[in-house]
Amino acid sequence: MTFDPRTIATPTYEALNNLRNLPRQDDTHLKQQKSQAVELYTYLSTWGIMRLKAEEMALPDGMMGKKQVVQKFFECLQTISGRQNLSGQQGLETLKNVSTDDYLGLTGLGLALAQEFSFWATAIYADVKGE
């Protein structure tokens, strides 16, 4: 099987581009989206994938831009990995119950995906300045 790097890049680009183009978003919302997408790798490498999933569920409504990015991250991870039930409310339970090998594999794939989010955020949100 040949690896195609677009396997990770395409869903990431589409997810962030779709978020960026949602109607009626103010500057604060866009800054939150960009900031979260850029910071995903650092968060994931420091705290892990289970805590990132818990963070998604804990983010308040005032941080909807950040929450949207984390939701898209888990949707992309679910698509790329083929592992069902990573996105949505059941995601934390799924991560808690997978084998150690699967958890470590999802974490590694998540780190690669987080790098893509950071890259594409810089390109897609190039006109958004500050935090």
DSSP file (Angstrom, degrees, kcal/mol; ACC not computed):
  #  RESIDUE AA STRUCTURE BP1 BP2  ACC     N-H-->O    O-->H-N    N-H-->O    O-->H-N    TCO  KAPPA ALPHA  PHI   PSI    X-CA   Y-CA   Z-CA
    1    1 A M              0   0    0      0, 0.0     2,-0.4     0, 0.0     0, 0.0   0.000 360.0 360.0 360.0 134.5    0.0    0.0    0.0
    2    2 A T        -     0   0    0      1,-0.0     2,-0.5     2,-0.0     0, 0.0  -0.757 360.0-130.0 -92.0 132.9    1.3    3.4   -0.9
    3    3 A F        -     0   0    0     -2,-0.4     3,-0.0     2,-0.0    -1,-0.0  -0.701  17.4-161.5 -83.4 130.0    1.1    6.2    1.6
    4    4 A D    >   -     0   0    0     -2,-0.5     3,-2.6     1,-0.1     4,-0.3  -0.951  11.6-151.1-111.5 113.9   -0.5    9.4    0.3
    5    5 A P  T >> S+     0   0    0      0, 0.0     4,-1.8     0, 0.0     3,-1.2   0.715  93.1  72.4 -59.7 -18.7    0.3   12.4    2.6
    6    6 A R  H 3> S+     0   0    0      1,-0.2     4,-2.3     2,-0.2    -3,-0.0   0.662  76.0  82.1 -69.0 -13.3   -3.0   14.0    1.4
    7    7 A T  H <4 S+     0   0    0     -3,-2.6    -1,-0.2     1,-0.2    -4,-0.0   0.862 108.0  24.2 -57.5 -36.4   -4.7   11.4    3.6
    8    8 A I  H <> S+     0   0    0     -3,-1.2     4,-1.3    -4,-0.3    -2,-0.2   0.815 123.6  53.1 -95.6 -39.4   -4.0   13.7    6.6
    9    9 A A  H  X S+     0   0    0     -4,-1.8     4,-2.9     1,-0.2     5,-0.2   0.895 103.5  55.3 -67.2 -42.0   -3.7   17.0    4.8
   10   10 A T  H  X S+     0   0    0     -4,-2.3     4,-2.7     1,-0.2     5,-0.2   0.948 109.7  41.6 -64.5 -52.7   -7.0   17.0    2.9
   11   11 A P  H  > S+     0   0    0      0, 0.0     4,-2.3     0, 0.0    -1,-0.2   0.859 116.7  51.5 -64.3 -30.6   -9.5   16.4    5.8
   12   12 A T  H  X S+     0   0    0     -4,-1.3     4,-2.5     2,-0.2     5,-0.3   0.952 111.5  45.5 -67.4 -49.3   -7.5   18.9    7.9
   13   13 A Y  H  X S+     0   0    0     -4,-2.9     4,-2.9     1,-0.2     5,-0.3   0.941 115.1  47.8 -57.7 -48.7   -7.6   21.6    5.3
   14   14 A E  H  X S+     0   0    0     -4,-2.7     4,-2.4    -5,-0.2    -1,-0.2   0.904 111.4  50.5 -61.6 -42.4  -11.3   21.0    4.6
   15   15 A A  H  X S+     0   0    0     -4,-2.3     4,-2.0    -5,-0.2    -1,-0.2   0.944 116.5  39.5 -62.0 -49.3  -12.2   21.0    8.3
   16   16 A L  H  X S+     0   0    0     -4,-2.5     4,-2.8     2,-0.2    -2,-0.2   0.888 115.0  52.3 -70.2 -38.4  -10.4   24.3    9.0
   17   17 A N  H  X S+     0   0    0     -4,-2.9     4,-1.6    -5,-0.3    -1,-0.2   0.906 110.4  48.7 -63.6 -40.9  -11.5   25.9    5.8
   18   18 A N  H  < S+     0   0    0     -4,-2.4    -1,-0.2    -5,-0.3    -2,-0.2   0.898 112.7  48.1 -65.7 -40.2  -15.1   25.1    6.5
   19   19 A L  H >< S+     0   0    0     -4,-2.0     3,-1.6     1,-0.2    -2,-0.2   0.936 110.1  52.2 -62.9 -45.7  -14.8   26.5   10.0
   20   20 A R  H 3< S+     0   0    0     -4,-2.8    -1,-0.2     1,-0.3    -2,-0.2   0.821 110.3  49.2 -59.6 -32.8  -13.2   29.6    8.7
   21   21 A N  T 3< S+     0   0    0     -4,-1.6    -1,-0.3    -5,-0.2    -2,-0.2   0.279  77.3 126.3 -97.2  11.0  -16.0   30.2    6.2
   22   22 A L    <   -     0   0    0     -3,-1.6     3,-0.4    -4,-0.2    -3,-0.0  -0.426  66.6-106.8 -63.3 143.7  -18.9   29.8    8.6
   23   23 A P  S    S+     0   0    0      0, 0.0    -1,-0.1     0, 0.0    -2,-0.0  -0.304  90.8  20.6 -72.4 158.1  -21.2   32.8    8.4
   24   24 A R  S    S+     0   0    0      1,-0.2     2,-0.5    -2,-0.0    -2,-0.0   0.867  77.1 152.6  56.0  48.8  -21.5   35.5   11.1
   25   25 A Q        -     0   0    0     -3,-0.4    -1,-0.2    -5,-0.1     2,-0.1  -0.919  30.9-147.8-107.2 131.4  -18.2   34.9   12.9
   26   26 A D     >  -     0   0    0     -2,-0.5     4,-2.0     1,-0.1     5,-0.2  -0.357  32.3 -95.9 -89.1 175.6  -16.6   37.8   14.7
   27   27 A D  H  > S+     0   0    0      1,-0.2     4,-2.5     2,-0.2     5,-0.2   0.874 122.6  54.7 -58.3 -41.5  -12.9   38.5   15.2
   28   28 A T  H  > S+     0   0    0      1,-0.2     4,-2.2     2,-0.2    -1,-0.2   0.914 107.7  49.8 -60.8 -44.0  -12.8   36.9   18.6
   29   29 A H  H  > S+     0   0    0      1,-0.2     4,-2.1     2,-0.2    -1,-0.2   0.918 112.2  46.9 -61.6 -46.0  -14.2   33.7   17.3
   30   30 A L  H  X S+     0   0    0     -4,-2.0     4,-2.5     1,-0.2    -1,-0.2   0.880 110.8  52.3 -65.6 -38.7  -11.7   33.5   14.4
   31   31 A K  H  X S+     0   0    0     -4,-2.5     4,-2.7     2,-0.2    -1,-0.2   0.894 108.8  50.9 -64.2 -39.9   -8.8   34.2   16.8
   32   32 A Q  H  X S+     0   0    0     -4,-2.2     4,-2.5    -5,-0.2     5,-0.2   0.917 110.5  49.3 -63.1 -43.0  -10.0   31.4   19.1
   33   33 A Q  H  X S+     0   0    0     -4,-2.1     4,-2.3     2,-0.2    -2,-0.2   0.950 114.3  44.0 -60.9 -49.9  -10.1   29.0   16.1
   34   34 A K  H  X S+     0   0    0     -4,-2.5     4,-2.3     1,-0.2     5,-0.2   0.938 114.2  49.8 -62.0 -47.7   -6.6   29.9   14.9
   35   35 A S  H  X S+     0   0    0     -4,-2.7     4,-2.0     1,-0.2    -1,-0.2   0.919 112.6  46.5 -58.8 -46.6   -5.1   29.8   18.3
   36   36 A Q  H  X S+     0   0    0     -4,-2.5     4,-1.0     1,-0.2    -1,-0.2   0.909 111.4  51.2 -65.2 -41.9   -6.6   26.4   19.2
   37   37 A A  H  < S+     0   0    0     -4,-2.3     3,-0.4    -5,-0.2     4,-0.4   0.890 112.9  45.8 -63.3 -39.0   -5.5   24.9   15.9
   38   38 A V  H  < S+     0   0    0     -4,-2.3     3,-0.4     1,-0.2     4,-0.3   0.842 115.3  47.3 -71.2 -33.5   -1.9   26.1   16.3
   39   39 A E  H  X S+     0   0    0     -4,-2.0     4,-2.4    -5,-0.2     5,-0.2   0.514  83.7  94.1 -88.8  -5.4   -1.8   25.0   19.9
   40   40 A L  H  X S+     0   0    0     -4,-1.0     4,-3.0    -3,-0.4     5,-0.2   0.899  83.9  51.0 -54.9 -45.4   -3.2   21.5   19.4
   41   41 A Y  H  > S+     0   0    0     73,-0.4     4,-2.8    -3,-0.4     5,-0.2   0.925 111.6  46.6 -61.3 -46.3    0.2   19.8   19.0
   42   42 A T  H  > S+     0   0    0     -4,-0.3     4,-1.6     2,-0.2     5,-0.2   0.924 115.1  46.6 -63.1 -44.8    1.6   21.3   22.2
   43   43 A Y  H  X>S+     0   0    0     -4,-2.4     4,-3.4     1,-0.2     5,-0.7   0.953 115.0  46.3 -61.1 -49.8   -1.5   20.4   24.2
   44   44 A L  H  X5S+     0   0    0     -4,-3.0     4,-1.2    -5,-0.2    -2,-0.2   0.895 113.4  47.7 -62.7 -42.5   -1.6   16.9   22.9
   45   45 A S  H  <5S+     0   0    0     -4,-2.8    -1,-0.2    -5,-0.2    -2,-0.2   0.782 120.3  39.4 -71.6 -25.2    2.1   16.2   23.4
   46   46 A T  H  <5S+     0   0    0     -4,-1.6    -2,-0.2    -5,-0.2    -3,-0.2   0.904 132.7  17.3 -86.7 -47.5    1.9   17.6   27.0
   47   47 A W  H  <5S-     0   0    0     -4,-3.4     4,-0.4    -5,-0.2    -3,-0.2   0.704 100.6-125.0-106.0 -24.3   -1.4   16.3   28.3
   48   48 A G     X< -     0   0    0     -4,-1.2     4,-1.6    -5,-0.7    -1,-0.1  -0.178  30.3 -72.5  97.8 167.6   -2.4   13.5   25.9
   49   49 A I  H  > S+     0   0    0      1,-0.2     4,-2.0     2,-0.2    -1,-0.1   0.821 123.9  55.5 -73.9 -33.6   -5.4   12.6   23.8
   50   50 A M  H  > S+     0   0    0      2,-0.2     4,-2.3     1,-0.2    -1,-0.2   0.915 109.8  47.0 -66.0 -41.2   -7.8   11.7   26.7
   51   51 A R  H  > S+     0   0    0     -4,-0.4     4,-2.6     2,-0.2    -2,-0.2   0.863 109.0  54.5 -69.5 -34.0   -7.3   15.1   28.3
   52   52 A L  H  X S+     0   0    0     -4,-1.6     4,-2.0     2,-0.2    -1,-0.2   0.918 109.3  48.3 -62.8 -41.6   -7.8   16.8   25.0
   53   53 A K  H  X S+     0   0    0     -4,-2.0     4,-1.5     2,-0.2    -2,-0.2   0.912 112.2  48.4 -64.3 -42.1  -11.1   15.0   24.6
   54   54 A A  H  X S+     0   0    0     -4,-2.3     4,-1.4     1,-0.2    -2,-0.2   0.882 108.1  55.5 -63.9 -38.1  -12.1   16.0   28.2
   55   55 A E  H  X S+     0   0    0     -4,-2.6     4,-1.6     1,-0.2     3,-0.2   0.898 102.6  56.3 -60.7 -41.4  -11.1   19.6   27.4
   56   56 A E  H  < S+     0   0    0     -4,-2.0     3,-0.3     1,-0.2    -1,-0.2   0.918 110.0  44.9 -55.7 -44.2  -13.4   19.6   24.4
   57   57 A M  H  < S+     0   0    0     -4,-1.5    -1,-0.2     1,-0.2    -2,-0.2   0.763 114.6  49.2 -73.0 -24.8  -16.3   18.7   26.7
   58   58 A A  H  < S+     0   0    0     -4,-1.4    -1,-0.2    -3,-0.2    -2,-0.2   0.631  79.5 112.5 -91.5 -15.7  -15.3   21.3   29.4
   59   59 A L     <  -     0   0    0     -4,-1.6    -3,-0.0    -3,-0.3    -4,-0.0  -0.388  66.8-127.6 -63.7 130.2  -14.8   24.3   27.1
   60   60 A P    >   -     0   0    0      0, 0.0     3,-2.1     0, 0.0     7,-0.2  -0.227  24.6-100.9 -74.0 167.1  -17.5   26.9   28.0
   61   61 A D  G >  S+     0   0    0      1,-0.3     3,-1.3     2,-0.1     4,-0.1   0.789 119.9  66.1 -58.7 -29.8  -19.8   28.5   25.3
   62   62 A G  G 3  S+     0   0    0      1,-0.3    -1,-0.3     2,-0.1     3,-0.2   0.601 100.3  52.0 -68.8  -9.9  -17.6   31.7   25.4
   63   63 A M  G <>  +     0   0    0     -3,-2.1     4,-2.3     1,-0.1     3,-0.4  -0.141  68.3 133.4-114.8  35.0  -14.8   29.6   23.9
   64   64 A M  H <>  +     0   0    0     -3,-1.3     4,-2.6     1,-0.2     5,-0.2   0.821  67.7  58.5 -60.3 -33.5  -16.9   28.1   21.0
   65   65 A G  H  > S+     0   0    0      2,-0.2     4,-1.4     1,-0.2    -1,-0.2   0.925 109.9  43.3 -61.5 -44.4  -14.1   28.8   18.5
   66   66 A K  H  > S+     0   0    0     -3,-0.4     4,-2.0     1,-0.2    -2,-0.2   0.916 113.5  51.9 -65.6 -43.6  -11.7   26.7   20.4
   67   67 A K  H  X S+     0   0    0     -4,-2.3     4,-2.5     1,-0.2    -2,-0.2   0.892 105.7  54.9 -62.0 -41.0  -14.3   24.0   21.0
   68   68 A Q  H  X S+     0   0    0     -4,-2.6     4,-2.4     1,-0.2    -1,-0.2   0.893 107.5  50.1 -60.1 -40.7  -15.1   23.8   17.3
   69   69 A V  H  X S+     0   0    0     -4,-1.4     4,-2.4     2,-0.2    -1,-0.2   0.922 110.8  48.1 -65.9 -44.0  -11.5   23.2   16.4
   70   70 A V  H  X S+     0   0    0     -4,-2.0     4,-2.2     2,-0.2    -2,-0.2   0.901 111.2  51.6 -64.3 -39.7  -11.1   20.4   18.9
   71   71 A Q  H  X S+     0   0    0     -4,-2.5     4,-2.0     1,-0.2    -2,-0.2   0.924 111.0  47.4 -60.9 -44.0  -14.4   18.8   17.6
   72   72 A K  H  X S+     0   0    0     -4,-2.4     4,-2.7     2,-0.2    -2,-0.2   0.867 107.6  57.4 -65.3 -36.3  -13.0   18.9   14.1
   73   73 A F  H  X S+     0   0    0     -4,-2.4     4,-2.6     1,-0.2    -1,-0.2   0.943 109.5  43.7 -58.2 -48.5   -9.8   17.4   15.2
   74   74 A F  H  X S+     0   0    0     -4,-2.2     4,-2.2     2,-0.2    -1,-0.2   0.831 111.4  53.9 -70.6 -30.8  -11.6   14.4   16.6
   75   75 A E  H  X S+     0   0    0     -4,-2.0     4,-2.2     2,-0.2    -1,-0.2   0.929 112.0  45.1 -64.2 -44.3  -13.8   14.1   13.6
   76   76 A C  H  X S+     0   0    0     -4,-2.7     4,-3.0     2,-0.2     5,-0.3   0.913 112.0  51.7 -64.9 -42.8  -10.6   14.1   11.4
   77   77 A L  H  X S+     0   0    0     -4,-2.6     4,-2.5     1,-0.2     6,-0.4   0.899 110.1  49.8 -61.0 -40.7   -8.9   11.6   13.7
   78   78 A Q  H  X S+     0   0    0     -4,-2.2     4,-1.7     2,-0.2     5,-0.3   0.921 113.5  45.8 -63.2 -44.4  -11.9    9.3   13.5
   79   79 A T  H  < S+     0   0    0     -4,-2.2    -2,-0.2     2,-0.2    -1,-0.2   0.941 117.2  42.4 -63.9 -49.2  -12.0    9.5    9.7
   80   80 A I  H  < S+     0   0    0     -4,-3.0    -2,-0.2     1,-0.2    -1,-0.2   0.888 119.9  41.8 -68.5 -40.3   -8.3    8.9    9.2
   81   81 A S  H  < S-     0   0    0     -4,-2.5    -1,-0.2    -5,-0.3    -2,-0.2   0.759  95.5-135.1 -80.1 -24.7   -7.9    6.2   11.8
   82   82 A G     <  +     0   0    0     -4,-1.7     2,-0.6     1,-0.3    -3,-0.1   0.505  59.8 137.3  78.8   3.0  -11.1    4.3   10.9
   83   83 A R    >   -     0   0    0     -6,-0.4     3,-0.5    -5,-0.3    -1,-0.3  -0.745  47.6-139.3 -86.0 120.1  -11.9    4.1   14.7
   84   84 A Q  T 3  S+     0   0    0     -2,-0.6    -1,-0.0     1,-0.2    -5,-0.0  -0.339  73.7  29.5 -76.4 158.7  -15.5    4.8   15.3
   85   85 A N  T 3  S+     0   0    0      1,-0.1     9,-0.4    -2,-0.1    -1,-0.2   0.754  75.4 118.4  66.8  30.7  -16.9    6.8   18.2
   86   86 A L    <   +     0   0    0     -3,-0.5     2,-0.2   -12,-0.1   -11,-0.1   0.799  67.6  60.2 -88.4 -34.6  -14.0    9.2   18.7
   87   87 A S  S    S+     0   0    0    -13,-0.2     3,-0.3   -12,-0.1   -16,-0.1  -0.547  95.7  25.4 -88.9 159.5  -16.0   12.3   18.0
   88   88 A G  S >  S-     0   0    0     -2,-0.2     3,-1.5     1,-0.2     4,-0.3  -0.249 113.0 -42.0  83.8-174.2  -19.0   13.3   20.0
   89   89 A Q  T >  S+     0   0    0      1,-0.3     3,-0.6     2,-0.1     4,-0.4   0.779 131.5  58.3 -62.5 -31.1  -19.9   12.6   23.6
   90   90 A Q  T 3> S+     0   0    0     -3,-0.3     4,-2.3     1,-0.2    -1,-0.3   0.550  80.5  92.3 -79.4  -6.4  -18.9    8.9   23.4
   91   91 A G  H <> S+     0   0    0     -3,-1.5     4,-2.6     1,-0.2    -1,-0.2   0.865  82.3  50.7 -58.7 -42.0  -15.3    9.8   22.5
   92   92 A L  H <> S+     0   0    0     -3,-0.6     4,-2.1    -4,-0.3    -1,-0.2   0.910 111.6  48.3 -65.1 -41.3  -13.9    9.8   26.0
   93   93 A E  H  > S+     0   0    0     -4,-0.4     4,-1.5     2,-0.2    -1,-0.2   0.896 111.1  51.6 -64.8 -39.9  -15.4    6.4   26.8
   94   94 A T  H  X S+     0   0    0     -4,-2.3     4,-1.0    -9,-0.4     3,-0.4   0.942 111.2  46.5 -61.0 -48.2  -14.0    5.0   23.6
   95   95 A L  H  < S+     0   0    0     -4,-2.6     3,-0.4     1,-0.2    -1,-0.2   0.860 110.4  54.0 -63.5 -35.5  -10.5    6.3   24.4
   96   96 A K  H  < S+     0   0    0     -4,-2.1    -1,-0.2     1,-0.2    -2,-0.2   0.822 113.5  42.3 -66.5 -31.1  -10.7    5.0   27.9
   97   97 A N  H  < S+     0   0    0     -4,-1.5    -1,-0.2    -3,-0.4    -2,-0.2   0.507  87.4 104.3-100.9  -5.5  -11.6    1.5   26.7
   98   98 A V  S  < S-     0   0    0     -4,-1.0    -3,-0.0    -3,-0.4    -4,-0.0  -0.344  79.9 -94.1 -73.4 160.2   -9.2    0.9   23.7
   99   99 A S     >  -     0   0    0      1,-0.1     4,-2.7     4,-0.0     5,-0.2  -0.224  35.1-107.9 -65.8 162.5   -6.2   -1.3   24.1
  100  100 A T  H  > S+     0   0    0      1,-0.2     4,-2.7     2,-0.2     5,-0.2   0.913 120.7  51.5 -58.6 -44.4   -2.9    0.2   25.1
  101  101 A D  H  > S+     0   0    0      1,-0.2     4,-2.3     2,-0.2    -1,-0.2   0.915 111.8  46.1 -60.7 -44.0   -1.5   -0.4   21.5
  102  102 A D  H  > S+     0   0    0      2,-0.2     4,-2.8     1,-0.2    -1,-0.2   0.899 111.9  51.8 -66.0 -40.0   -4.5    1.3   20.0
  103  103 A Y  H  X S+     0   0    0     -4,-2.7     4,-2.2     2,-0.2    -2,-0.2   0.933 112.0  45.5 -62.1 -45.9   -4.3    4.2   22.4
  104  104 A L  H  X S+     0   0    0     -4,-2.7     4,-2.4     2,-0.2    -1,-0.2   0.886 113.1  51.1 -65.9 -37.8   -0.7    4.8   21.6
  105  105 A G  H  X S+     0   0    0     -4,-2.3     4,-2.5    -5,-0.2    -2,-0.2   0.916 110.7  48.0 -63.9 -43.7   -1.4    4.5   17.9
  106  106 A L  H  X S+     0   0    0     -4,-2.8     4,-2.6     2,-0.2    -2,-0.2   0.869 110.8  52.3 -64.9 -36.1   -4.2    7.0   18.1
  107  107 A T  H  X S+     0   0    0     -4,-2.2     4,-2.3     2,-0.2    -2,-0.2   0.934 110.6  47.1 -65.2 -45.6   -1.9    9.3   20.0
  108  108 A G  H  X S+     0   0    0     -4,-2.4     4,-1.8     2,-0.2    -2,-0.2   0.919 115.0  45.6 -61.5 -44.4    0.8    9.1   17.4
  109  109 A L  H  X S+     0   0    0     -4,-2.5     4,-2.4     1,-0.2    -1,-0.2   0.886 111.1  54.5 -64.8 -38.7   -1.7    9.7   14.6
  110  110 A G  H  X S+     0   0    0     -4,-2.6     4,-2.7     2,-0.2    -2,-0.2   0.877 105.5  52.2 -62.2 -38.8   -3.2   12.5   16.6
  111  111 A L  H  X S+     0   0    0     -4,-2.3     4,-1.8     2,-0.2    -1,-0.2   0.908 110.7  47.4 -64.8 -41.5    0.2   14.2   16.9
  112  112 A A  H  X S+     0   0    0     -4,-1.8     4,-1.5     2,-0.2    -2,-0.2   0.907 113.7  48.6 -64.2 -40.7    0.7   14.0   13.1
  113  113 A L  H  X S+     0   0    0     -4,-2.4     4,-2.3     1,-0.2    -2,-0.2   0.895 107.4  55.1 -65.4 -40.8   -2.8   15.4   12.6
  114  114 A A  H  X S+     0   0    0     -4,-2.7     4,-2.2     1,-0.2   -73,-0.4   0.864 104.1  54.7 -62.0 -36.5   -2.1   18.2   15.1
  115  115 A Q  H  X S+     0   0    0     -4,-1.8     4,-2.3     2,-0.2    -1,-0.2   0.909 108.3  49.5 -62.1 -41.1    0.9   19.2   13.1
  116  116 A E  H  X S+     0   0    0     -4,-1.5     4,-2.9     2,-0.2     5,-0.3   0.911 108.0  53.2 -63.9 -42.1   -1.3   19.5   10.0
  117  117 A F  H  X S+     0   0    0     -4,-2.3     4,-2.3     1,-0.2    -1,-0.2   0.923 109.6  49.0 -58.6 -43.8   -3.8   21.6   12.0
  118  118 A S  H  X S+     0   0    0     -4,-2.2     4,-1.7     2,-0.2    -2,-0.2   0.931 113.2  46.3 -62.3 -46.3   -1.1   24.0   13.0
  119  119 A F  H  X S+     0   0    0     -4,-2.3     4,-1.5     1,-0.2     3,-0.2   0.959 115.7  44.1 -60.7 -52.0    0.2   24.3    9.4
  120  120 A W  H  X S+     0   0    0     -4,-2.9     4,-3.4     1,-0.2     5,-0.3   0.823 108.0  58.9 -68.1 -30.8   -3.2   24.8    7.8
  121  121 A A  H  X S+     0   0    0     -4,-2.3     4,-2.4    -5,-0.3    -1,-0.2   0.919 104.5  51.3 -61.9 -41.9   -4.3   27.3   10.5
  122  122 A T  H  < S+     0   0    0     -4,-1.7    -1,-0.2    -3,-0.2    -2,-0.2   0.884 117.5  39.4 -62.0 -38.6   -1.4   29.5    9.7
  123  123 A A  H >< S+     0   0    0     -4,-1.5     3,-1.0     2,-0.1    -2,-0.2   0.933 120.3  41.5 -77.0 -47.5   -2.4   29.4    6.0
  124  124 A I  H 3< S+     0   0    0     -4,-3.4     3,-0.3     1,-0.3    -3,-0.2   0.848 122.8  38.6 -72.8 -35.5   -6.2   29.6    6.3
  125  125 A Y  T >< S+     0   0    0     -4,-2.4     3,-2.0    -5,-0.3    -1,-0.3  -0.048  75.2 129.0-104.8  31.1   -6.2   32.2    9.1
  126  126 A A  T <  S+     0   0    0     -3,-1.0    -1,-0.2     1,-0.3    -2,-0.1   0.806  73.4  51.8 -57.1 -31.5   -3.3   34.3    7.7
  127  127 A D  T 3  S+     0   0    0     -3,-0.3     2,-0.6    -4,-0.1    -1,-0.3   0.525  89.4  93.2 -84.2  -5.9   -5.4   37.5    7.9
  128  128 A V    <   -     0   0    0     -3,-2.0     2,-0.3   -98,-0.1    -3,-0.1  -0.799  61.0-168.6 -93.1 119.4   -6.3   36.9   11.6
  129  129 A K        +     0   0    0     -2,-0.6   -98,-0.1     2,-0.0    -2,-0.1  -0.807  41.6   4.7-111.1 148.7   -3.9   38.6   13.9
  130  130 A G              0   0    0     -2,-0.3   -95,-0.1     1,-0.2    -2,-0.0  -0.114 360.0 360.0  78.6-175.6   -3.4   38.3   17.6
  131  131 A E              0   0    0    -97,-0.1    -1,-0.2   -96,-0.0   -96,-0.1   0.358 360.0 360.0-113.9 360.0   -5.1   36.0   20.1
